[in-house]
Amino acid sequence: KYKQAAEAAEQVLSEKARQLDRTVRGFEADARTISEKNMTIDQYIAKIDQLEQDLRTATENSEGLQAPLYAAQRELQAKEAEIEALQKSIAQMAEVTKQAEARAKSLADAQAARQEAGMTVAAELSTLREQNAGLEVRLTA
């Protein structure tokens, strides 16, 4: 009777030992998973720290670039104002040139009219001379 009770107790204890062993292995697996997740979390934290440092560096660099950027913008605005002034000057010169060309054409037209008038006067003068010569011939005769 004691032997059967001992065997039964041994079986119960053996089963309990197996259950305990499975539970311990489960805890060990959970511990590994937690450890891996902690490593992953640590990696994320390191990455966040690096990104924060990169952001601080970029901010410092951008602050250093702002002054030259503003200077370049002011220089660009000055150049744009120069270009605008030159464009106005060119437009004025074009208008003056247009007016000068119109005056030159008027002068050329006037000169042509004078020449034509001069030819007409010369022709009339020649006619008058011929008539005068004809009159002189008649008078002498």
C-alpha positions in Angstrom: 0.0 0.0 0.0 2.8 2.4 0.9 4.6 1.5 -2.3 1.5 2.4 -4.4 1.1 5.7 -2.5 4.8 6.4 -3.0 4.5 5.6 -6.8 1.4 7.8 -7.1 3.1 10.6 -5.2 6.2 10.2 -7.4 4.0 10.4 -10.5 2.2 13.5 -9.2 5.6 15.1 -8.2 7.1 14.1 -11.6 4.1 15.8 -13.4 4.4 18.8 -11.2 8.2 19.0 -11.9 7.5 18.8 -15.7 4.8 21.6 -15.3 7.3 23.6 -13.3 10.0 23.0 -15.9 7.6 24.2 -18.7 6.7 27.2 -16.7 10.4 28.1 -16.1 11.1 27.7 -19.8 8.1 30.0 -20.6 9.5 32.5 -18.1 12.9 32.2 -19.7 11.4 32.8 -23.1 9.4 35.7 -21.8 12.6 37.1 -20.2 14.5 36.8 -23.5 11.6 38.5 -25.4 11.6 41.3 -22.8 15.4 41.6 -23.0 15.2 41.8 -26.8 12.4 44.4 -26.6 14.5 46.4 -24.1 17.4 46.3 -26.5 15.0 47.5 -29.3 13.7 50.3 -27.0 17.3 51.2 -26.2 18.1 51.4 -29.9 15.1 53.6 -30.5 16.1 55.9 -27.6 19.7 56.1 -29.1 18.2 56.9 -32.5 16.0 59.6 -31.0 19.0 61.1 -29.2 20.9 61.1 -32.5 18.0 62.7 -34.3 17.7 65.4 -31.6 21.5 66.1 -31.9 21.2 66.3 -35.7 18.3 68.7 -35.3 20.2 70.9 -32.9 23.2 70.9 -35.4 21.0 71.7 -38.3 19.3 74.5 -36.4 22.7 76.0 -35.4 23.9 75.7 -39.0 20.7 77.3 -40.4 21.1 80.2 -37.9 24.7 80.7 -39.2 23.4 80.7 -42.8 20.6 83.2 -42.2 22.8 86.3 -42.2 24.4 85.5 -45.6 21.0 84.6 -47.0 19.6 87.9 -45.9 22.6 89.7 -47.4 22.1 87.8 -50.7 18.4 88.7 -50.7 19.2 92.4 -50.2 21.8 92.2 -53.0 19.3 90.6 -55.3 16.8 93.3 -54.5 19.3 95.9 -55.3 20.2 94.2 -58.6 16.5 94.0 -59.4 16.1 97.7 -58.8 19.2 98.4 -61.0 17.6 96.2 -63.8 14.3 98.1 -63.5 16.1 101.5 -63.7 18.0 100.3 -66.8 14.8 99.1 -68.4 13.2 102.5 -67.8 16.3 104.2 -69.2 16.2 101.9 -72.3 12.5 102.7 -72.8 13.3 106.4 -72.6 16.2 106.0 -75.1 13.9 104.1 -77.4 11.4 106.9 -77.3 14.0 109.6 -77.9 15.4 107.5 -80.8 11.8 107.2 -82.2 11.3 111.0 -81.9 14.8 111.6 -83.5 13.9 109.3 -86.4 10.6 111.1 -86.9 12.4 114.5 -87.0 15.1 113.1 -89.4 12.3 111.9 -91.7 10.6 115.3 -91.5 13.9 117.0 -92.3 14.5 114.7 -95.2 11.0 115.3 -96.5 11.6 119.1 -96.1 15.0 118.9 -97.8 13.4 116.9 -100.7 10.6 119.6 -100.9 13.3 122.3 -101.0 15.2 120.5 -103.7 12.0 120.1 -105.7 11.1 123.7 -105.2 14.7 124.7 -106.1 14.4 122.7 -109.3 11.1 124.3 -110.1 12.6 127.8 -109.4 15.6 126.9 -111.6 13.4 125.7 -114.4 11.3 128.8 -114.2 14.4 130.9 -114.1 15.8 129.1 -117.1 12.5 129.7 -118.9 12.6 133.3 -117.9 16.2 133.6 -119.2 15.2 132.1 -122.5 12.2 134.4 -122.8 14.5 137.3 -121.8 17.0 136.3 -124.5 14.1 136.1 -127.0 13.0 139.6 -126.0 16.6 140.9 -126.3 16.8 139.4 -129.8 13.6 141.1 -130.7 14.7 144.4 -129.2 18.0 144.4 -131.1 16.2 143.6 -134.3 
